[in-house]
């Protein structure tokens, strides 16, 4: 089969690899679409994936073409979205229900072969059947949406919160959409990319700006979310949290990223700084939300490109052009 392969740090090629086969409790998925994510860029930099080469692609959906000998929940021909998360279910964190912090954490498309290929293997437990009205290609958005759902699980947002989001890429826009569902009184978005801010405006944001200095909120925001992973944005965001507020590190930073905090201010103003790591008990809920139309795929997906152009799609994503970019095997 044809697949994109990250062969080494900074190197990716589309080549032919062996067709996959599934174990007793696994299925083979004919991939309809695979979304690109900032995590893919980190893998290309040699982060996250324990070994290279690897077939990337952790946001994907498709049709089951083969099932394992012990699979009876799904059938060949079922259309599914795939939760890429792989846990050991044995370590201290898994036993405590914190599987996303698993000591042996792994993920399809990160540590094992993923969906940037014609076919991909997944445990049957990780597959969610799609309703008839959901396009298979669009359902690749469910995985990033499930990360956003997890982010709001961590926030435990109160009604009428004032929210500031750094970044209007796919994840920032998803946090915007979910923020409206949680009853935020206002949601403002900061980004240096004017084209992306136009999409935030289209989705009904309260205000947008190139800098938080342009927004009239001297007392700060109840909830500040970084969806960029950028050091400068994170540093600025930490200083924008109102008394009693929460800063959520949602974007994925480079390993080397560093920021400064003010311990006395955190103590004196009872500020919470927290993070949200990938997916935890949120994939099925995200699939349900997606089926209700919480996201408009035509707004969120800006580009659909053939798998042969995977390297070019990564370059476009890295340059910040477009929103969600999908590759179609």
Long-range contacts (C-beta under 8 A, 24 or more apart in sequence): 1-117, 1-118, 1-119, 2-117, 2-118, 2-307, 2-308, 2-329, 3-55, 3-113, 3-116, 3-117, 3-118, 3-307, 4-55, 4-56, 4-57, 4-116, 4-117, 4-307, 4-310, 4-311, 4-327, 5-53, 5-54, 5-55, 6-43, 6-44, 6-49, 6-52, 6-53, 6-54, 6-55, 6-56, 7-52, 7-53, 8-52, 8-53, 9-44, 9-45, 9-46, 9-52, 10-44, 10-45, 12-44, 12-310, 12-311, 12-314, 13-311, 14-307, 14-308, 14-310, 14-311, 17-55, 17-113, 17-117, 19-119, 20-113, 20-119, 20-120, 20-121, 21-66, 21-121, 22-66, 22-67, 22-68, 22-121, 23-68, 23-121, 24-68, 24-69, 24-70, 24-71, 25-68, 25-70, 25-71, 25-123, 25-124, 25-125, 26-68, 26-71, 26-121, 26-122, 26-123, 26-124, 27-64, 27-66, 27-67, 27-68, 27-71, 27-74, 27-80, 27-121, 27-122, 27-123, 27-124, 27-127, 28-64, 28-65, 28-66, 28-67, 28-119, 28-120, 28-121, 29-60, 29-61, 29-62, 29-63, 29-64, 29-65, 29-80, 29-82, 29-115, 29-119, 29-120, 29-121, 29-122, 29-127, 30-62, 30-63, 30-64, 30-65, 30-118, 30-119, 31-57, 31-60, 31-61, 31-62, 31-115, 31-117, 31-118, 31-119, 31-120, 31-329, 32-60, 32-61, 32-62, 32-63, 32-79, 32-136, 32-137, 32-139, 32-140, 32-328, 32-329, 33-60, 33-61, 33-62, 33-136, 33-137, 33-138, 33-139, 33-140, 33-304, 33-326, 33-327, 33-328, 34-59, 34-60, 34-109, 34-114, 34-115, 34-116, 34-117, 34-140, 34-326, 34-327, 34-328, 34-329, 35-59, 35-60, 35-140, 35-141, 35-143, 35-144, 35-170, 35-324, 35-325, 35-326, 36-313, 36-314, 36-317, 36-324, 36-325, 36-326, 36-327, 37-144, 38-171, 38-229, 38-251, 38-252, 39-110, 39-252, 40-314, 40-317, 41-314, 41-317, 41-318, 42-252, 42-254, 43-110, 44-314, 45-254, 47-254, 47-255, 48-110, 48-111, 49-110, 49-111, 50-111, 54-109, 54-110, 54-111, 54-112, 54-113, 54-114, 55-109, 55-113, 55-114, 55-116, 55-117, 55-120, 56-109, 56-110, 56-114, 56-116, 57-108, 57-109, 57-114, 57-115, 57-116, 57-117, 57-120, 57-327, 58-84, 58-107, 58-108, 58-109, 58-110, 58-114, 58-115, 58-143, 59-84, 59-109, 59-115, 59-140, 59-141, 59-143, 59-144, 60-109, 60-114, 60-115, 60-116, 60-120, 60-140, 60-143, 61-130, 61-136, 61-137, 61-138, 61-139, 61-140, 61-142, 62-115, 62-120, 62-136, 63-136, 64-127, 65-119, 67-124, 68-124, 71-124, 73-124, 74-124, 74-127, 74-129, 78-127, 78-129, 79-129, 79-130, 79-136, 79-139, 80-127, 80-128, 80-129, 80-130, 80-139, 81-127, 81-128, 81-130, 81-139, 81-140, 81-142, 81-143, 81-283, 81-287, 82-108, 82-115, 82-120, 82-122, 82-126, 82-127, 82-128, 82-143, 83-126, 83-127, 83-128, 83-143, 83-146, 83-279, 83-283, 84-108, 84-109, 84-110, 84-114, 84-122, 84-126, 84-143, 84-279, 85-126, 85-278, 85-279, 85-283, 86-111, 86-112, 86-123, 86-126, 97-281, 98-280, 99-280, 99-281, 100-150, 100-277, 100-278, 100-279, 100-280, 101-277, 107-278, 115-140, 116-307, 116-310, 116-327, 116-329, 117-307, 117-329, 118-307, 118-329, 126-283, 128-283, 128-284, 128-287, 130-287, 130-291, 131-291, 133-291, 134-290, 134-291, 135-297, 137-304, 137-326, 137-328, 138-297, 138-301, 139-287, 139-290, 140-326, 141-290, 141-295, 141-297, 141-300, 141-301, 141-324, 142-283, 142-286, 142-287, 142-290, 143-279, 143-283, 143-286, 144-170, 144-171, 144-174, 144-324, 145-174, 145-286, 145-289, 145-290, 145-294, 145-295, 146-279, 146-282, 146-283, 146-285, 146-286, 146-287, 147-171, 147-276, 147-278, 147-279, 147-282, 148-174, 148-175, 148-177, 148-178, 148-286, 149-178, 149-282, 149-285, 149-286, 149-289, 150-276, 150-277, 150-278, 150-279, 150-280, 150-281, 150-282, 151-175, 151-178, 151-225, 151-248, 151-250, 151-276, 152-178, 152-179, 152-182, 153-276, 153-280, 153-281, 153-282, 154-248, 154-274, 154-275, 154-276, 155-182, 155-223, 155-225, 155-246, 155-248, 155-274, 157-182, 157-183, 157-184, 157-223, 158-222, 159-183, 160-184, 160-185, 161-185, 161-222, 161-223, 162-186, 162-217, 162-221, 162-222, 162-223, 162-242, 163-187, 163-188, 163-221, 163-222, 163-223, 163-224, 163-225, 164-188, 164-189, 164-190, 164-212, 164-215, 164-217, 164-221, 164-223, 164-224, 164-225, 164-237, 164-240, 165-189, 165-190, 165-224, 165-225, 165-227, 166-190, 166-191, 166-224, 166-225, 166-226, 166-227, 166-228, 166-230, 166-233, 166-234, 166-236, 166-237, 166-251, 167-191, 167-226, 167-227, 167-228, 167-230, 167-233, 167-251, 168-193, 168-196, 168-197, 168-199, 168-200, 168-208, 169-196, 169-227, 169-228, 169-320, 169-323, 170-300, 170-323, 170-324, 171-227, 171-250, 171-251, 172-200, 172-225, 172-227, 172-228, 173-199, 173-200, 173-203, 173-300, 173-323, 174-295, 174-300, 175-225, 175-227, 175-250, 176-200, 176-203, 176-205, 177-203, 177-294, 177-295, 178-294, 179-223, 180-204, 181-294, 184-223, 188-212, 188-215, 188-217, 188-221, 190-215, 190-233, 193-320, 195-321, 196-320, 196-323, 199-299, 199-323, 202-299, 203-299, 212-236, 212-237, 212-240, 219-243, 220-245, 221-245, 222-246, 223-248, 224-248, 225-250, 226-250, 226-251, 227-251, 229-253, 229-254, 229-257, 231-257, 231-258, 231-259, 234-259, 235-259, 235-260, 238-273, 241-269, 241-271, 243-269, 243-270, 243-271, 244-269, 244-270, 244-271, 245-271, 245-272, 246-271, 246-272, 246-273, 246-274, 247-271, 247-272, 247-273, 247-274, 248-274, 248-275, 248-276, 249-273, 249-274, 249-275, 249-276, 250-275, 250-276, 299-323, 300-324, 301-325, 301-326, 304-328
